[in-house]
Amino acid sequence: MASSEELQAFSAEVAQGLGINSGNPHDYERELRTRLDQHHLEIFSRTQAETTKRWTYEQEIKRPYFHVTELDESQLTNWQKYLDFEEAEGDYRRTGFLYERCLVTAAHYDEFWQRYARWMFAQEGKEEEVRNILQRASCIYTPIARPAVRLQWALFEESCNRSTVAAAIYEAILIAMPDYQDAIICLANLQRRQQGDEAAIGVYEHYLASSECSSATKGALVAEMARLAWQSSGNSDEGRTIFEDHKQSHLESEPYWSGYLRFEIDQTTTLQTKTAQFKRIQAVHQELRRSSRLSVDAVKNLSQQYLSFLSQSGSPTAAKEYMTLDAEINGPASIVPSMRERNMTTEKAAEKAASLSKANGHPV
């Protein structure tokens, strides 16, 4: 009816209750059995209460085993709510056991592995347990085509002063997916934190020279490298030079032009340099519209960024430019050709006047 430890404790309680001089063994046995019955009733009541609290979630679990087919959205939601409840209860053993139950069913869902690792990381002194969780997720259950868990694993290893392991994880991802932009940027940022800006720029240059990276990825890497050069030196001209040096190779890359435009917009200005900054932003926008080989939709998306800049930080004449550009981009098809032709005529006249002025001092 009870373990030897519990029986010993209950015997002491009963003996104390009956008194030292009570020598009737029947009274002693009757009281001991009563105490044991009370003990089992407490276990039953406690178990019933805990089961009732969890039954709402338990009855919604339709598939407690693993299968390759996807889980219903209601099942995923139920597991999330169940984990929320158990974490709020604060019992480490129960919560860990529920996570393991959940991952039997949802082993192919990255979000549960990441949640498990984050919860375990929040516990005191559980470094090896977190590593075990991330290794199981990365090496057994989630394919490398979904590298989010591996990126989290690499950051965890870096936080444990194991930067070489973190770098190896990024490089393993890039062996399988050499065009994966996020892994390249994460690897460059790791090298920047550990070895300095030059090491990070070296990573970008290595993958820019790779034939396995697409034009879109290389355009994004140019933007990251230019931003890094600007922030590390405090000189925006260094970043601008990187953009100009790679321009001809990325005329069809939307990430390149988006990064270039955002680079100029993000520059800090004073009252004295505000006009110069506006002219540089305007020049980048005009160049991407004239010289780039972007699709019509890509040019439209980038022009929306420029319109946003005009409305928030433009010059006193920005409203007129905004209205003209907005009509060209978002206006009906009937007015777009005529407005573009009119603008091109005005621009050609200005270019001709400027060339005459340079040639022989002809008044503009």
C-alpha positions as semicolon CSV with decimal commas, in nm:
position;residue;x (nm);y (nm);z (nm)
1;M;0,000;0,000;0,000
2;A;0,299;0,231;0,034
3;S;0,673;0,239;-0,005
4;S;0,892;0,154;0,293
5;E;0,991;0,522;0,333
6;E;0,629;0,638;0,331
7;L;0,523;0,356;0,565
8;Q;0,792;0,450;0,810
9;A;0,686;0,814;0,808
10;F;0,317;0,728;0,852
11;S;0,399;0,486;1,137
12;A;0,576;0,763;1,322
13;E;0,276;0,994;1,272
14;V;0,032;0,729;1,399
15;A;0,249;0,639;1,699
16;Q;0,272;1,005;1,794
17;G;-0,103;1,045;1,756
18;L;-0,193;0,745;1,970
19;G;0,059;0,825;2,237
20;I;0,364;0,639;2,360
21;N;0,181;0,425;2,622
22;S;-0,085;0,290;2,383
23;G;-0,001;-0,076;2,337
24;N;-0,315;-0,196;2,153
25;P;-0,192;-0,327;1,816
26;H;-0,542;-0,321;1,666
27;D;-0,577;0,054;1,729
28;Y;-0,235;0,108;1,580
29;E;-0,314;-0,092;1,265
30;R;-0,655;0,072;1,226
31;E;-0,504;0,424;1,248
32;L;-0,224;0,331;1,010
33;R;-0,469;0,198;0,752
34;T;-0,680;0,512;0,792
35;R;-0,370;0,726;0,730
36;L;-0,280;0,521;0,423
37;D;-0,634;0,554;0,288
38;Q;-0,613;0,930;0,335
39;H;-0,277;0,932;0,156
40;H;-0,416;0,748;-0,146
41;L;-0,722;0,972;-0,150
42;E;-0,491;1,275;-0,165
43;I;-0,304;1,117;-0,458
44;F;-0,633;1,047;-0,635
45;S;-0,768;1,400;-0,578
46;R;-0,443;1,560;-0,689
47;T;-0,421;1,339;-0,999
48;Q;-0,784;1,409;-1,083
49;A;-0,732;1,784;-1,051
50;E;-0,417;1,782;-1,265
51;T;-0,582;1,561;-1,528
52;T;-0,888;1,785;-1,543
53;K;-0,671;2,092;-1,602
54;R;-0,499;1,920;-1,895
55;W;-0,792;1,734;-2,042
56;T;-0,891;2,029;-2,261
57;Y;-0,562;1,993;-2,448
58;E;-0,533;1,614;-2,428
59;Q;-0,866;1,549;-2,594
60;E;-0,763;1,767;-2,892
61;I;-0,458;1,550;-2,969
62;K;-0,576;1,344;-3,265
63;R;-0,239;1,203;-3,372
64;P;-0,001;1,117;-3,086
65;Y;0,242;0,936;-3,319
66;F;0,478;1,048;-3,594
67;H;0,369;1,057;-3,959
68;V;0,509;1,226;-4,269
69;T;0,176;1,392;-4,352
70;E;0,122;1,745;-4,226
71;L;-0,066;1,821;-3,908
72;D;-0,388;2,019;-3,916
73;E;-0,366;2,382;-3,813
74;S;-0,591;2,309;-3,516
75;Q;-0,346;2,041;-3,398
76;L;-0,050;2,280;-3,419
77;T;-0,245;2,546;-3,233
78;N;-0,341;2,298;-2,962
79;W;0,022;2,196;-2,906
80;Q;0,124;2,560;-2,878
81;K;-0,147;2,628;-2,622
82;Y;-0,065;2,310;-2,428
83;L;0,302;2,410;-2,409
84;D;0,202;2,760;-2,297
85;F;-0,005;2,608;-2,017
86;E;0,264;2,368;-1,898
87;E;0,534;2,637;-1,904
88;A;0,309;2,860;-1,695
89;E;0,271;2,577;-1,442
90;G;0,646;2,598;-1,386
91;D;0,725;2,227;-1,347
92;Y;1,053;2,165;-1,534
93;R;1,012;1,788;-1,555
94;R;0,652;1,802;-1,680
95;T;0,733;2,073;-1,935
96;G;1,033;1,888;-2,074
97;F;0,832;1,568;-2,100
98;L;0,554;1,751;-2,289
99;Y;0,804;1,897;-2,536
100;E;0,934;1,547;-2,606
101;R;0,578;1,423;-2,659
102;C;0,508;1,713;-2,890
103;L;0,819;1,647;-3,098
104;V;0,719;1,284;-3,151
105;T;0,423;1,419;-3,345
106;A;0,570;1,743;-3,484
107;A;0,930;1,643;-3,553
108;H;0,926;1,808;-3,897
109;Y;0,814;2,148;-3,766
110;D;1,104;2,384;-3,708
111;E;0,910;2,616;-3,481
112;F;0,869;2,351;-3,209
113;W;1,240;2,263;-3,210
114;Q;1,329;2,631;-3,188
115;R;1,077;2,687;-2,911
116;Y;1,212;2,388;-2,717
117;A;1,569;2,517;-2,750
118;R;1,471;2,866;-2,637
119;W;1,282;2,735;-2,336
120;M;1,572;2,511;-2,238
121;F;1,820;2,797;-2,288
122;A;1,621;3,002;-2,037
123;Q;1,679;2,735;-1,771
124;E;1,987;2,760;-1,553
125;G;2,289;2,547;-1,645
126;K;2,132;2,362;-1,940
127;E;2,391;2,436;-2,208
128;E;2,445;2,073;-2,307
129;E;2,070;2,008;-2,321
130;V;2,023;2,301;-2,560
131;R;2,305;2,170;-2,779
132;N;2,145;1,827;-2,783
133;I;1,811;1,969;-2,893
134;L;1,961;2,174;-3,176
135;Q;2,180;1,886;-3,292
136;R;1,883;1,648;-3,304
137;A;1,680;1,899;-3,501
138;S;1,960;1,986;-3,744
139;C;2,119;1,647;-3,802
140;I;1,818;1,415;-3,792
141;Y;1,477;1,574;-3,835
142;T;1,482;1,900;-4,034
143;P;1,628;1,898;-4,388
144;I;1,907;2,137;-4,475
145;A;1,676;2,303;-4,726
146;R;1,512;2,458;-4,418
147;P;1,820;2,596;-4,241
148;A;1,655;2,817;-3,977
149;V;1,734;2,571;-3,695
150;R;2,095;2,545;-3,811
151;L;2,132;2,922;-3,805
152;Q;2,003;2,922;-3,447
153;W;2,245;2,641;-3,361
154;A;2,539;2,840;-3,501
155;L;2,447;3,146;-3,295
156;F;2,416;2,929;-2,985
157;E;2,763;2,783;-3,039
158;E;2,905;3,131;-3,088
159;S;2,744;3,240;-2,761
160;C;2,929;2,949;-2,595
161;N;3,263;3,078;-2,730
162;R;3,279;2,810;-2,998
163;S;3,310;3,034;-3,302
164;T;3,489;2,770;-3,511
165;V;3,193;2,534;-3,467
166;A;2,955;2,815;-3,563
167;A;3,157;2,889;-3,877
168;A;3,157;2,519;-3,967
169;I;2,776;2,511;-3,941
170;Y;2,741;2,809;-4,177
171;E;2,989;2,657;-4,421
172;A;2,804;2,325;-4,415
173;I;2,483;2,507;-4,510
174;L;2,665;2,683;-4,796
175;I;2,809;2,356;-4,927
176;A;2,452;2,231;-4,976
177;M;2,307;2,571;-5,074
178;P;2,589;2,793;-5,207
179;D;2,340;3,061;-5,310
180;Y;2,179;3,099;-4,964
181;Q;2,214;3,469;-4,889
182;D;2,131;3,462;-4,516
183;A;2,403;3,206;-4,440
184;I;2,664;3,414;-4,623
185;I;2,565;3,728;-4,433
186;C;2,561;3,538;-4,101
187;L;2,907;3,397;-4,173
188;A;3,038;3,744;-4,260
189;N;2,889;3,890;-3,942
190;L;3,046;3,608;-3,738
191;Q;3,387;3,690;-3,885
192;R;3,329;4,060;-3,821
193;R;3,251;3,998;-3,455
194;Q;3,542;3,759;-3,405
195;Q;3,818;3,889;-3,636
196;G;3,719;4,235;-3,757
197;D;3,567;4,414;-4,056
198;E;3,836;4,306;-4,304
199;A;3,757;3,939;-4,242
200;A;3,387;4,004;-4,307
201;I;3,462;4,191;-4,630
202;G;3,681;3,896;-4,731
203;V;3,382;3,663;-4,693
204;Y;3,170;3,889;-4,915
205;E;3,442;3,911;-5,180
206;H;3,484;3,533;-5,178
207;Y;3,117;3,469;-5,255
208;L;3,095;3,757;-5,502
209;A;3,363;3,578;-5,703
210;S;3,176;3,246;-5,681
211;S;3,007;3,121;-5,996
212;E;2,745;2,938;-5,787
213;C;2,585;3,257;-5,650
214;S;2,303;3,413;-5,849
215;S;2,295;3,774;-5,964
216;A;2,028;3,861;-5,706
217;T;2,235;3,717;-5,421
218;K;2,549;3,896;-5,537
219;G;2,357;4,224;-5,558
220;A;2,245;4,183;-5,197
221;L;2,603;4,099;-5,092
222;V;2,734;4,415;-5,260
223;A;2,482;4,618;-5,061
224;E;2,587;4,447;-4,736
225;M;2,956;4,497;-4,810
226;A;2,904;4,866;-4,890
227;R;2,706;4,918;-4,571
228;L;2,978;4,744;-4,369
229;A;3,252;4,955;-4,529
230;W;3,058;5,273;-4,451
231;Q;2,983;5,180;-4,091
232;S;3,333;5,054;-4,013
233;S;3,510;5,362;-4,150
234;G;3,243;5,627;-4,099
235;N;3,308;5,740;-4,457
236;S;3,012;5,701;-4,689
237;D;3,234;5,749;-4,994
238;E;3,388;5,405;-4,935
239;G;3,049;5,239;-4,952
240;R;2,952;5,450;-5,252
241;T;3,270;5,342;-5,431
242;I;3,180;4,977;-5,381
243;F;2,839;5,034;-5,536
244;E;2,990;5,215;-5,835
245;D;3,258;4,949;-5,889
246;H;2,995;4,674;-5,911
247;K;2,731;4,867;-6,103
248;Q;2,790;4,724;-6,450
249;S;2,776;4,369;-6,318
250;H;2,443;4,417;-6,142
251;L;2,230;4,624;-6,375
252;E;1,958;4,357;-6,361
253;S;1,978;4,297;-5,982
254;E;1,690;4,443;-5,784
255;P;1,863;4,384;-5,445
256;Y;2,162;4,585;-5,570
257;W;1,955;4,889;-5,670
258;S;1,735;4,861;-5,362
259;G;2,046;4,852;-5,142
260;Y;2,205;5,145;-5,326
261;L;1,891;5,355;-5,291
262;R;1,852;5,264;-4,923
263;F;2,222;5,336;-4,865
264;E;2,183;5,694;-4,987
265;I;1,856;5,747;-4,801
266;D;2,010;5,628;-4,473
267;Q;2,296;5,878;-4,481
268;T;2,293;6,127;-4,194
269;T;2,274;6,489;-4,304
270;T;2,302;6,842;-4,176
271;L;2,147;7,160;-4,306
272;Q;2,459;7,215;-4,516
273;T;2,463;6,866;-4,674
274;K;2,092;6,806;-4,711
275;T;2,074;6,939;-5,066
276;A;2,372;6,731;-5,177
277;Q;2,219;6,419;-5,026
278;F;1,889;6,480;-5,203
279;K;2,070;6,514;-5,536
280;R;2,255;6,187;-5,479
281;I;1,933;6,001;-5,397
282;Q;1,765;6,154;-5,697
283;A;2,057;6,055;-5,920
284;V;2,043;5,691;-5,805
285;H;1,671;5,676;-5,870
286;Q;1,704;5,830;-6,213
287;E;1,986;5,593;-6,302
288;L;1,796;5,283;-6,200
289;R;1,506;5,396;-6,418
290;R;1,723;5,473;-6,721
291;S;2,028;5,246;-6,707
292;S;1,921;4,935;-6,518
293;R;1,778;4,627;-6,684
294;L;1,514;4,572;-6,418
295;S;1,161;4,462;-6,490
296;V;0,879;4,716;-6,493
297;D;0,744;4,583;-6,163
298;A;1,087;4,604;-5,997
299;V;1,133;4,965;-6,108
300;K;0,786;5,043;-5,977
301;N;0,863;4,888;-5,636
302;L;1,189;5,083;-5,604
303;S;1,020;5,403;-5,714
304;Q;0,774;5,358;-5,430
305;Q;1,071;5,381;-5,190
306;Y;1,176;5,702;-5,358
307;L;0,822;5,840;-5,337
308;S;0,820;5,762;-4,966
309;F;1,147;5,951;-4,926
310;L;1,007;6,252;-5,117
311;S;0,702;6,268;-4,894
312;Q;0,903;6,243;-4,571
313;S;1,235;6,416;-4,633
314;G;1,232;6,578;-4,971
315;S;1,327;6,933;-5,072
316;P;1,080;7,226;-5,105
317;T;1,016;7,118;-5,466
318;A;0,962;6,755;-5,371
319;A;0,582;6,777;-5,388
320;K;0,588;6,860;-5,758
321;E;0,835;6,582;-5,832
322;Y;0,624;6,345;-5,624
323;M;0,308;6,421;-5,819
324;T;0,484;6,384;-6,153
325;L;0,649;6,055;-6,063
326;D;0,333;5,922;-5,899
327;A;0,138;5,992;-6,217
328;E;0,400;5,814;-6,427
329;I;0,416;5,506;-6,205
330;N;0,064;5,470;-6,070
331;G;-0,140;5,665;-6,322
332;P;-0,358;5,518;-6,599
333;A;-0,180;5,376;-6,900
334;S;-0,312;5,654;-7,126
335;I;-0,111;5,931;-6,954
336;V;0,214;5,747;-6,885
337;P;0,367;5,758;-7,237
338;S;0,292;6,127;-7,285
339;M;0,432;6,226;-6,946
340;R;0,747;6,022;-6,998
341;E;0,798;6,173;-7,343
342;R;0,752;6,523;-7,200
343;N;0,999;6,454;-6,920
344;M;1,255;6,309;-7,161
345;T;1,222;6,618;-7,384
346;T;1,281;6,846;-7,085
347;E;1,580;6,642;-6,971
348;K;1,738;6,640;-7,320
349;A;1,699;7,017;-7,344
350;A;1,871;7,059;-7,008
351;E;2,154;6,826;-7,111
352;K;2,203;7,016;-7,438
353;A;2,212;7,352;-7,258
354;A;2,466;7,215;-7,009
355;S;2,690;7,084;-7,285
356;L;2,677;7,418;-7,469
357;S;2,769;7,600;-7,151
358;K;3,071;7,377;-7,101
359;A;3,178;7,408;-7,467
360;N;3,180;7,781;-7,527
361;G;3,024;7,961;-7,237
362;H;2,684;7,977;-7,404
363;P;2,432;8,120;-7,156
364;V;2,190;7,863;-7,027
